[in-house]
Amino acid sequence: MKCYQADRSAPRRGPISIVVISIGVRPQPRCGLVSSVLVPTLERMNTAALRDTVRTFRDTVREHASGLNRLNVYPVPDGDTGTNMARTLDAVVAEMDNAADDDHHATCDAISYGSLMGARGNSGVILSQIMRGFAGTVKEHADVRGAKFAEALQAAATGAYDAVLKPIEGTILTVCRESAEAAKIAADAGGSLVEVARAARAAGKSALDNTPEQLQVLKDAGVVDAGGAGFLLLLDSVLYVVDGEPLPVAEPDDGTPGPVGAVFDAVARRHAAESGELEVSEQRYEVMYFLDLPDERIREFKEHWGTVGDSIVVVGGDGLWNCHVHTNEIGAAIEVALDLGGRPRSIRVSDLFEEVDEAHAKREAELACTALAAPAADELPAVTTAVVAVCSGSGLVELFAQLGVQGVVTGGQTMNPSTAELLETVQRVNADQVIVLPNNKNIIPVAEQLDGLTGKTVIVVPTRSMPEALAALVAYDADSPAAQNALEMTDAAASVVSGEVTRAVRDSSSGVGPILGGDWLGLVRGDGIVAIAASVEAVAMALLDEIAPLVREQLGLSAAQMPLACVLEGGTWAAGRALAQQLHAGKPPLNIESDGTVF
C-alpha cells in the first residue's frame, strides 16, 4: 500500500520454409474494491502532492489495465485501452523522474512533454491532452486550491475535446467534461480542494454510468466506456493523495468471459447505420506518428485527415504534434502531412483486424510484473556486427539467441515497439554496427529511423515475418561488416517461401471461398489467403500442400531435398504435440518446434 507523506521527495544452410501458427487464448477480467490509508487532509496541492498524484494514477491504471481492456469495445473492440493508458503514464512518470522533486515548473513541463511523446493508442492520446491541459494550468501555481484545481480540470476537458476532430459523447470526453463542470460549480461555491475533487469524482462517476445510454455499442456489450473508467482513476488518485480516500483495487481474473465475451463477436462486426459510410470499427489500420507542422496548419491537417479515416486525435503544440487515426488508407494518412509541408516521423501502423487476445494477455502480464534487467553491453560478446530483432514468444526468443541475435525487442503485429524501445536495444548490444530485423511491415518505417538517432551504423534488413528473419539469420556472420551482412541477409530473406496461419475475427469472403468468424486461414505472402478450414490442424496441412510446390519450383528441388521448419507460437504444449504428429504424417521431412520444444 502506498502512503502519502507531506515532506517526501517525491555457416549457411539451404533454404527453408516456415509456417508460423498463432493459437490465441482469451483471458478474462474482473474489478473490485478498495484500499485506504490515513493521511492528513491537504488544503493545497503542492509540487510533492502533484508528483505523488501522477505516480499513484500510473500505479492504479497499471493495476486496473486488465479490467479496462475488457471494457474496451469502442471505437474498436481491440482490448487495449488499459494497456495504452498505462504505457502513456509510464512515459509521463519516466519524464517526471528527470525533474527535480522540488522544481514545480520542471515537473509540469515533464508531465506535458512525457504525455505528448509517450501517448499510445486512441485512449492514450486523449489522456495525454488531459494531462497536458491540467499541468499547463497549474504550472504557475505551486499551491493549487479548489478554484485552480477546477480551472485545471476545465482546461483538461477543453484540450481533450479540441484534440478530437469529431468528438463523440459517451466516452472519456464526456466523463472528463462533466467532472470539470461539477468542479467549477463546487469551486464557485467556495469549496475546498477536497470538496471540489469530490464533486468532480461524483459527477464523473454519474457520467460514466450513463455512457451506455449515449453509445449503443456500450449498451449492447453491457459495459461502461473504458477510457472514462480510466479517467476516473485520476480523480481517485487525487482524493487518495489529498485526503486518504480509498483507491479501487482490481480483483483477480476469475477466468470467465464476463459481459463483453458474450457480445464480443457481434460488436466486432457492427456496421455503420448510414449506407456507404464506414463505421469506425471497419477502419482496419491504426496510424500514429509525430508531426512537425506549424500550429496554424493543424486544423487544416485534421480536416484533411477526416476524409481518409476516423477516430482522429491530434495533440501537441509549438510545431510538434502527436497524431492518431483509424483508416483503411495508410499511404493517404501519411501523405496528408507531406502535402501540407509537414514532416511525419516515428510512424507506427497497427493492423486492428489482426489484434488477438493473446497479445493483450502478454502485455498485461508485462504490466503486472517487473521485467528482468537487460544485460549491459560489456556483458555481451563483442562482435563486428550485432543483430537486433523484434519478436514475441519465448520459443522464438530462444531460437533467435541460438542463431546469434544479441538483442530482442518484444513486439509484432499487435504490439509495435516504439523508436525509443528499438533504440535502447541497439545502444545496448556490444557492437558499433547493427542489423535490425523488424519482422513486420508495420515496424519497418520505425526501424529505418534508428541510423540517424545513434552514433552506431544501423542497417535495416526489411523482414516482414519470422520465417524471413530466420532465413536471414542463417546467412548472418558476426565477424563481417554490417553492409555485407545486410546484402546477404536480404537475399536470404527474399528466397523464403513462407506460410502463416491466423484466425478470422469476422465473416468475410476470399478468392478461395467464404470465411466465417472463427475459421482458420492459411496465408502465403504475395498470394494472400490460400486455405480455409475449421481447425488449425486442417488449415496447417492445407497450407503445407500449397507451400511445397512453390518451394520446389523456386529452388528446383525435389520434395525429399526440401527441409521444412514449422514454428508454433502460442497454445499449449499438448496442442503443439498433437499438431506436430499430424504434420509429420505424409509430409516432407519436418523440423517442428513449439515454444522451445522440438517434436
TATA-V866241 format. One record per residue. N is the residue number from 1. SS is DSSP state (H for helix, E for strand, - for the rest). D_LAST is the distance of its C-alpha to the last C-alpha in whole Angstrom. Layout:
n:N ss:SS d_last:D_LAST
n:N ss:SS d_last:D_LAST
//
This chain:
n:1 ss:- d_last:46
n:2 ss:- d_last:48
n:3 ss:- d_last:52
n:4 ss:- d_last:54
n:5 ss:- d_last:57
n:6 ss:- d_last:60
n:7 ss:- d_last:60
n:8 ss:- d_last:56
n:9 ss:- d_last:55
n:10 ss:- d_last:53
n:11 ss:- d_last:24
n:12 ss:- d_last:23
n:13 ss:- d_last:21
n:14 ss:- d_last:21
n:15 ss:- d_last:21
n:16 ss:- d_last:17
n:17 ss:E d_last:17
n:18 ss:E d_last:15
n:19 ss:E d_last:15
n:20 ss:E d_last:15
n:21 ss:E d_last:15
n:22 ss:E d_last:17
n:23 ss:E d_last:17
n:24 ss:- d_last:21
n:25 ss:- d_last:22
n:26 ss:- d_last:26
n:27 ss:- d_last:27
n:28 ss:- d_last:31
n:29 ss:- d_last:34
n:30 ss:- d_last:37
n:31 ss:- d_last:41
n:32 ss:- d_last:43
n:33 ss:- d_last:46
n:34 ss:- d_last:48
n:35 ss:E d_last:48
n:36 ss:- d_last:52
n:37 ss:- d_last:54
n:38 ss:- d_last:57
n:39 ss:- d_last:59
n:40 ss:- d_last:62
n:41 ss:- d_last:63
n:42 ss:- d_last:63
n:43 ss:- d_last:66
n:44 ss:- d_last:64
n:45 ss:E d_last:61
n:46 ss:- d_last:61
n:47 ss:H d_last:59
n:48 ss:H d_last:57
n:49 ss:H d_last:57
n:50 ss:H d_last:55
n:51 ss:H d_last:53
n:52 ss:H d_last:52
n:53 ss:H d_last:52
n:54 ss:H d_last:49
n:55 ss:H d_last:47
n:56 ss:H d_last:47
n:57 ss:H d_last:46
n:58 ss:H d_last:43
n:59 ss:H d_last:42
n:60 ss:H d_last:43
n:61 ss:H d_last:41
n:62 ss:H d_last:38
n:63 ss:H d_last:38
n:64 ss:H d_last:39
n:65 ss:H d_last:37
n:66 ss:H d_last:34
n:67 ss:H d_last:37
n:68 ss:H d_last:39
n:69 ss:H d_last:36
n:70 ss:H d_last:36
n:71 ss:H d_last:39
n:72 ss:- d_last:38
n:73 ss:- d_last:39
n:74 ss:- d_last:42
n:75 ss:- d_last:42
n:76 ss:- d_last:38
n:77 ss:- d_last:36
n:78 ss:- d_last:34
n:79 ss:- d_last:34
n:80 ss:- d_last:34
n:81 ss:H d_last:38
n:82 ss:H d_last:38
n:83 ss:H d_last:35
n:84 ss:H d_last:37
n:85 ss:H d_last:40
n:86 ss:H d_last:39
n:87 ss:H d_last:38
n:88 ss:H d_last:41
n:89 ss:H d_last:43
n:90 ss:H d_last:40
n:91 ss:H d_last:42
n:92 ss:H d_last:45
n:93 ss:H d_last:45
n:94 ss:H d_last:44
n:95 ss:H d_last:47
n:96 ss:H d_last:49
n:97 ss:- d_last:48
n:98 ss:- d_last:50
n:99 ss:- d_last:53
n:100 ss:- d_last:55
n:101 ss:- d_last:55
n:102 ss:- d_last:59
n:103 ss:- d_last:59
n:104 ss:H d_last:60
n:105 ss:H d_last:60
n:106 ss:H d_last:57
n:107 ss:H d_last:55
n:108 ss:H d_last:56
n:109 ss:H d_last:55
n:110 ss:H d_last:52
n:111 ss:H d_last:51
n:112 ss:H d_last:52
n:113 ss:H d_last:50
n:114 ss:H d_last:47
n:115 ss:H d_last:47
n:116 ss:H d_last:47
n:117 ss:H d_last:45
n:118 ss:H d_last:42
n:119 ss:- d_last:42
n:120 ss:- d_last:39
n:121 ss:H d_last:39
n:122 ss:H d_last:42
n:123 ss:H d_last:43
n:124 ss:H d_last:42
n:125 ss:H d_last:45
n:126 ss:H d_last:47
n:127 ss:H d_last:47
n:128 ss:H d_last:48
n:129 ss:H d_last:51
n:130 ss:H d_last:52
n:131 ss:H d_last:51
n:132 ss:H d_last:53
n:133 ss:H d_last:56
n:134 ss:H d_last:56
n:135 ss:H d_last:56
n:136 ss:H d_last:59
n:137 ss:H d_last:61
n:138 ss:H d_last:61
n:139 ss:- d_last:61
n:140 ss:- d_last:65
n:141 ss:- d_last:65
n:142 ss:- d_last:64
n:143 ss:- d_last:65
n:144 ss:E d_last:64
n:145 ss:- d_last:66
n:146 ss:H d_last:66
n:147 ss:H d_last:67
n:148 ss:H d_last:65
n:149 ss:H d_last:62
n:150 ss:H d_last:63
n:151 ss:H d_last:64
n:152 ss:H d_last:60
n:153 ss:H d_last:59
n:154 ss:H d_last:61
n:155 ss:H d_last:60
n:156 ss:H d_last:56
n:157 ss:H d_last:56
n:158 ss:H d_last:58
n:159 ss:H d_last:56
n:160 ss:H d_last:53
n:161 ss:H d_last:55
n:162 ss:H d_last:56
n:163 ss:H d_last:53
n:164 ss:E d_last:52
n:165 ss:- d_last:53
n:166 ss:- d_last:53
n:167 ss:- d_last:53
n:168 ss:- d_last:52
n:169 ss:- d_last:53
n:170 ss:- d_last:51
n:171 ss:- d_last:49
n:172 ss:H d_last:49
n:173 ss:H d_last:52
n:174 ss:H d_last:54
n:175 ss:H d_last:53
n:176 ss:H d_last:54
n:177 ss:H d_last:57
n:178 ss:H d_last:59
n:179 ss:H d_last:58
n:180 ss:H d_last:60
n:181 ss:H d_last:63
n:182 ss:H d_last:63
n:183 ss:H d_last:63
n:184 ss:H d_last:66
n:185 ss:H d_last:68
n:186 ss:H d_last:67
n:187 ss:H d_last:68
n:188 ss:H d_last:71
n:189 ss:- d_last:72
n:190 ss:- d_last:72
n:191 ss:- d_last:69
n:192 ss:- d_last:67
n:193 ss:H d_last:64
n:194 ss:H d_last:62
n:195 ss:H d_last:64
n:196 ss:H d_last:63
n:197 ss:H d_last:60
n:198 ss:H d_last:60
n:199 ss:H d_last:62
n:200 ss:H d_last:59
n:201 ss:H d_last:56
n:202 ss:H d_last:58
n:203 ss:H d_last:58
n:204 ss:H d_last:55
n:205 ss:H d_last:53
n:206 ss:H d_last:56
n:207 ss:H d_last:55
n:208 ss:H d_last:51
n:209 ss:H d_last:52
n:210 ss:H d_last:54
n:211 ss:H d_last:51
n:212 ss:H d_last:50
n:213 ss:H d_last:53
n:214 ss:H d_last:53
n:215 ss:- d_last:50
n:216 ss:H d_last:49
n:217 ss:H d_last:45
n:218 ss:H d_last:45
n:219 ss:H d_last:47
n:220 ss:H d_last:45
n:221 ss:H d_last:42
n:222 ss:- d_last:44
n:223 ss:- d_last:44
n:224 ss:- d_last:46
n:225 ss:- d_last:45
n:226 ss:H d_last:43
n:227 ss:H d_last:44
n:228 ss:H d_last:48
n:229 ss:H d_last:46
n:230 ss:H d_last:45
n:231 ss:H d_last:48
n:232 ss:H d_last:50
n:233 ss:H d_last:48
n:234 ss:H d_last:50
n:235 ss:H d_last:53
n:236 ss:H d_last:51
n:237 ss:H d_last:51
n:238 ss:H d_last:54
n:239 ss:H d_last:56
n:240 ss:H d_last:54
n:241 ss:H d_last:55
n:242 ss:H d_last:58
n:243 ss:H d_last:59
n:244 ss:- d_last:56
n:245 ss:- d_last:55
n:246 ss:- d_last:52
n:247 ss:E d_last:49
n:248 ss:- d_last:46
n:249 ss:- d_last:43
n:250 ss:- d_last:40
n:251 ss:- d_last:39
n:252 ss:- d_last:35
n:253 ss:- d_last:33
n:254 ss:- d_last:33
n:255 ss:- d_last:30
n:256 ss:- d_last:32
n:257 ss:- d_last:33
n:258 ss:H d_last:37
n:259 ss:H d_last:39
n:260 ss:H d_last:37
n:261 ss:H d_last:34
n:262 ss:H d_last:36
n:263 ss:H d_last:38
n:264 ss:H d_last:35
n:265 ss:H d_last:35
n:266 ss:H d_last:38
n:267 ss:H d_last:39
n:268 ss:H d_last:36
n:269 ss:- d_last:38
n:270 ss:- d_last:42
n:271 ss:- d_last:44
n:272 ss:- d_last:47
n:273 ss:- d_last:50
n:274 ss:- d_last:52
n:275 ss:- d_last:51
n:276 ss:- d_last:50
n:277 ss:- d_last:49
n:278 ss:- d_last:46
n:279 ss:- d_last:45
n:280 ss:H d_last:44
n:281 ss:H d_last:40
n:282 ss:H d_last:40
n:283 ss:- d_last:40
n:284 ss:- d_last:37
n:285 ss:E d_last:37
n:286 ss:E d_last:38
n:287 ss:E d_last:40
n:288 ss:E d_last:41
n:289 ss:E d_last:43
n:290 ss:E d_last:45
n:291 ss:E d_last:49
n:292 ss:E d_last:52
n:293 ss:- d_last:54
n:294 ss:- d_last:58
n:295 ss:H d_last:59
n:296 ss:H d_last:61
n:297 ss:H d_last:59
n:298 ss:H d_last:56
n:299 ss:H d_last:58
n:300 ss:H d_last:58
n:301 ss:H d_last:54
n:302 ss:H d_last:53
n:303 ss:H d_last:55
n:304 ss:H d_last:53
n:305 ss:H d_last:50
n:306 ss:- d_last:51
n:307 ss:- d_last:51
n:308 ss:- d_last:48
n:309 ss:E d_last:46
n:310 ss:E d_last:46
n:311 ss:E d_last:46
n:312 ss:E d_last:47
n:313 ss:E d_last:48
n:314 ss:E d_last:50
n:315 ss:E d_last:51
n:316 ss:E d_last:52
n:317 ss:E d_last:56
n:318 ss:- d_last:57
n:319 ss:- d_last:56
n:320 ss:E d_last:52
n:321 ss:E d_last:50
n:322 ss:E d_last:47
n:323 ss:E d_last:46
n:324 ss:E d_last:44
n:325 ss:E d_last:44
n:326 ss:E d_last:41
n:327 ss:E d_last:42
n:328 ss:- d_last:40
n:329 ss:- d_last:42
n:330 ss:H d_last:40
n:331 ss:H d_last:43
n:332 ss:H d_last:46
n:333 ss:H d_last:45
n:334 ss:H d_last:45
n:335 ss:H d_last:48
n:336 ss:H d_last:50
n:337 ss:H d_last:50
n:338 ss:H d_last:51
n:339 ss:H d_last:54
n:340 ss:- d_last:55
n:341 ss:- d_last:55
n:342 ss:- d_last:53
n:343 ss:E d_last:50
n:344 ss:E d_last:46
n:345 ss:E d_last:44
n:346 ss:E d_last:41
n:347 ss:E d_last:40
n:348 ss:E d_last:37
n:349 ss:E d_last:35
n:350 ss:E d_last:33
n:351 ss:E d_last:32
n:352 ss:H d_last:33
n:353 ss:H d_last:32
n:354 ss:H d_last:28
n:355 ss:- d_last:28
n:356 ss:- d_last:26
n:357 ss:H d_last:26
n:358 ss:H d_last:23
n:359 ss:H d_last:25
n:360 ss:H d_last:28
n:361 ss:H d_last:26
n:362 ss:H d_last:25
n:363 ss:H d_last:28
n:364 ss:H d_last:30
n:365 ss:H d_last:28
n:366 ss:H d_last:29
n:367 ss:H d_last:32
n:368 ss:H d_last:32
n:369 ss:- d_last:31
n:370 ss:- d_last:32
n:371 ss:- d_last:30
n:372 ss:- d_last:29
n:373 ss:- d_last:32
n:374 ss:- d_last:30
n:375 ss:- d_last:31
n:376 ss:- d_last:34
n:377 ss:H d_last:35
n:378 ss:H d_last:36
n:379 ss:H d_last:33
n:380 ss:- d_last:31
n:381 ss:- d_last:31
n:382 ss:- d_last:34
n:383 ss:- d_last:33
n:384 ss:- d_last:35
n:385 ss:E d_last:33
n:386 ss:E d_last:30
n:387 ss:E d_last:28
n:388 ss:E d_last:28
n:389 ss:E d_last:25
n:390 ss:E d_last:25
n:391 ss:E d_last:22
n:392 ss:- d_last:20
n:393 ss:- d_last:17
n:394 ss:H d_last:16
n:395 ss:H d_last:13
n:396 ss:H d_last:15
n:397 ss:H d_last:18
n:398 ss:H d_last:16
n:399 ss:H d_last:15
n:400 ss:H d_last:18
n:401 ss:H d_last:20
n:402 ss:H d_last:18
n:403 ss:- d_last:19
n:404 ss:- d_last:23
n:405 ss:- d_last:24
n:406 ss:- d_last:26
n:407 ss:E d_last:27
n:408 ss:E d_last:25
n:409 ss:E d_last:27
n:410 ss:E d_last:25
n:411 ss:- d_last:26
n:412 ss:E d_last:25
n:413 ss:- d_last:27
n:414 ss:- d_last:28
n:415 ss:E d_last:29
n:416 ss:- d_last:30
n:417 ss:- d_last:31
n:418 ss:- d_last:35
n:419 ss:H d_last:37
n:420 ss:H d_last:38
n:421 ss:H d_last:34
n:422 ss:H d_last:33
n:423 ss:H d_last:36
n:424 ss:H d_last:36
n:425 ss:H d_last:32
n:426 ss:H d_last:34
n:427 ss:H d_last:37
n:428 ss:H d_last:34
n:429 ss:- d_last:32
n:430 ss:- d_last:34
n:431 ss:- d_last:35
n:432 ss:- d_last:38
n:433 ss:E d_last:36
n:434 ss:E d_last:33
n:435 ss:E d_last:31
n:436 ss:E d_last:30
n:437 ss:E d_last:27
n:438 ss:- d_last:28
n:439 ss:- d_last:25
n:440 ss:- d_last:27
n:441 ss:H d_last:30
n:442 ss:H d_last:32
n:443 ss:H d_last:31
n:444 ss:H d_last:33
n:445 ss:H d_last:36
n:446 ss:H d_last:36
n:447 ss:H d_last:34
n:448 ss:- d_last:37
n:449 ss:- d_last:40
n:450 ss:H d_last:38
n:451 ss:H d_last:40
n:452 ss:H d_last:43
n:453 ss:H d_last:43
n:454 ss:- d_last:42
n:455 ss:- d_last:43
n:456 ss:- d_last:40
n:457 ss:E d_last:39
n:458 ss:E d_last:37
n:459 ss:E d_last:35
n:460 ss:E d_last:33
n:461 ss:E d_last:30
n:462 ss:- d_last:30
n:463 ss:- d_last:27
n:464 ss:- d_last:26
n:465 ss:- d_last:22
n:466 ss:H d_last:19
n:467 ss:H d_last:18
n:468 ss:H d_last:22
n:469 ss:H d_last:22
n:470 ss:H d_last:19
n:471 ss:H d_last:20
n:472 ss:H d_last:24
n:473 ss:H d_last:22
n:474 ss:- d_last:21
n:475 ss:- d_last:25
n:476 ss:- d_last:26
n:477 ss:- d_last:28
n:478 ss:- d_last:30
n:479 ss:- d_last:33
n:480 ss:- d_last:34
n:481 ss:- d_last:36
n:482 ss:H d_last:35
n:483 ss:H d_last:37
n:484 ss:H d_last:35
n:485 ss:H d_last:32
n:486 ss:H d_last:32
n:487 ss:H d_last:33
n:488 ss:H d_last:30
n:489 ss:H d_last:28
n:490 ss:H d_last:29
n:491 ss:H d_last:29
n:492 ss:H d_last:26
n:493 ss:H d_last:25
n:494 ss:H d_last:27
n:495 ss:- d_last:26
n:496 ss:- d_last:23
n:497 ss:- d_last:22
n:498 ss:- d_last:20
n:499 ss:E d_last:19
n:500 ss:E d_last:19
n:501 ss:E d_last:19
n:502 ss:E d_last:21
n:503 ss:E d_last:24
n:504 ss:- d_last:27
n:505 ss:- d_last:30
n:506 ss:- d_last:33
n:507 ss:- d_last:34
n:508 ss:E d_last:34
n:509 ss:E d_last:35
n:510 ss:E d_last:33
n:511 ss:- d_last:34
n:512 ss:- d_last:31
n:513 ss:E d_last:33
n:514 ss:E d_last:33
n:515 ss:E d_last:31
n:516 ss:- d_last:31
n:517 ss:- d_last:30
n:518 ss:- d_last:27
n:519 ss:- d_last:26
n:520 ss:E d_last:22
n:521 ss:E d_last:23
n:522 ss:E d_last:22
n:523 ss:E d_last:23
n:524 ss:E d_last:24
n:525 ss:- d_last:26
n:526 ss:- d_last:29
n:527 ss:- d_last:29
n:528 ss:E d_last:28
n:529 ss:E d_last:27
n:530 ss:E d_last:26
n:531 ss:E d_last:24
n:532 ss:E d_last:25
n:533 ss:E d_last:23
n:534 ss:- d_last:24
n:535 ss:- d_last:20
n:536 ss:H d_last:17
n:537 ss:H d_last:15
n:538 ss:H d_last:18
n:539 ss:H d_last:19
n:540 ss:H d_last:16
n:541 ss:H d_last:16
n:542 ss:H d_last:20
n:543 ss:H d_last:19
n:544 ss:H d_last:17
n:545 ss:H d_last:20
n:546 ss:H d_last:22
n:547 ss:H d_last:21
n:548 ss:H d_last:20
n:549 ss:H d_last:24
n:550 ss:H d_last:25
n:551 ss:H d_last:23
n:552 ss:H d_last:24
n:553 ss:H d_last:28
n:554 ss:H d_last:28
n:555 ss:H d_last:26
n:556 ss:- d_last:28
n:557 ss:- d_last:25
n:558 ss:- d_last:24
n:559 ss:H d_last:20
n:560 ss:H d_last:19
n:561 ss:H d_last:20
n:562 ss:- d_last:18
n:563 ss:- d_last:15
n:564 ss:E d_last:13
n:565 ss:E d_last:11
n:566 ss:E d_last:10
n:567 ss:E d_last:10
n:568 ss:E d_last:11
n:569 ss:E d_last:14
n:570 ss:E d_last:15
n:571 ss:- d_last:15
n:572 ss:- d_last:13
n:573 ss:H d_last:10
n:574 ss:H d_last:11
n:575 ss:H d_last:12
n:576 ss:H d_last:8
n:577 ss:H d_last:7
n:578 ss:H d_last:10
n:579 ss:H d_last:10
n:580 ss:H d_last:6
n:581 ss:H d_last:8
n:582 ss:H d_last:11
n:583 ss:H d_last:10
n:584 ss:H d_last:9
n:585 ss:- d_last:13
n:586 ss:- d_last:16
n:587 ss:- d_last:14
n:588 ss:- d_last:15
n:589 ss:- d_last:12
n:590 ss:E d_last:9
n:591 ss:E d_last:7
n:592 ss:E d_last:5
n:593 ss:E d_last:6
n:594 ss:E d_last:8
n:595 ss:- d_last:11
n:596 ss:- d_last:10
n:597 ss:E d_last:6
n:598 ss:E d_last:4
n:599 ss:- d_last:0
//
